[in-house]
Amino acid sequence: MPDPVFLATATEIVLRAGEIQLAGQEKGFRVDKKGAIDLVTEIDLECERMCRAVLAERFPEHDILAEEFGGSPAGKPKSRFQWVFDPVDGTTNYAHGLPIYCASLGLEIDGVREVGAIYDPSRRELFTAERGQGAYLNGRRLRVSTTDTLLDALLVTGFPYDMHKQGDELIDLFGTFLKSARAVRRLGSAALDLCYVAAGRFEAFWEQKLHPWDVAAGALIVEEAGGRVTGMDGSPFDTAAGHLIASNGLVHEQVVDVIRAFRAARAPERTVND
């Protein structure tokens, strides 16, 4: 079991980030572009600086991987401990005033996800998990849903920032799931998508071209709520792989099968185009 101070620290940081986010919505903030449609706000930067300052003071030997300033400095000895932080997951929503965003912080020890905390300040919802200790929402134990048929399932997905370059395949897969499930949603925050699977609000979530800070905390929260997380091909989950399926476990193989059949049907097209 991880040291309790780790979860306490993760919780404190995401709560503080949430207050910074809410204050930013009140006073306004600058928005810049990292890409054609990829935004960064001064609130992202402020939250990340706060996180790094807290962790540097309490655990100076630990590594930090975060969205805006990257990993630990080159030349620093690699630590067994790596904190993985997304200062504002759902930045596009945040920049447009849409209240679907959060802060997400996970801790990996020897490459294993051990602690996760995600805070949605708009709803005052704090999701937490420690490996082997369960997942919680505001202190209440979380369990995934018991829906076992894809046709009865509510699914969620997301699209990468280079959607403009290769959107057809992603949209076609989205359409395939629309025909296979009760409904499909797209919220714009992978961390909250994962939390909502853990809370039983969605049966499954799939997405590709993700970053470790998008999923490190949320994947653990799903697992500790009794769910299952793999790659989109059903392979063992790896935060660095960039793709995943997270589900209640009961519809997991059905989701994998839909993706597998979709890709198999498009294989001849890929061969011709290549």
Secondary structure as UniProt FT lines:
FT   HELIX           4..27
FT   STRAND          31..33
FT   STRAND          39..41
FT   HELIX           42..58
FT   TURN            60..61
FT   STRAND          63..66
FT   TURN            67..69
FT   TURN            74..75
FT   STRAND          81..89
FT   HELIX           91..95
FT   TURN            96..97
FT   STRAND          102..109
FT   TURN            110..111
FT   STRAND          112..120
FT   TURN            121..124
FT   STRAND          125..130
FT   TURN            131..133
FT   STRAND          134..137
FT   TURN            138..139
FT   STRAND          140..141
FT   HELIX           150..152
FT   STRAND          154..157
FT   TURN            161..162
FT   HELIX           163..180
FT   STRAND          183..185
FT   HELIX           190..198
FT   TURN            199..200
FT   STRAND          204..208
FT   HELIX           212..224
FT   TURN            225..226
FT   STRAND          228..230
FT   TURN            232..233
FT   TURN            239..241
FT   STRAND          243..247
FT   HELIX           252..273
//
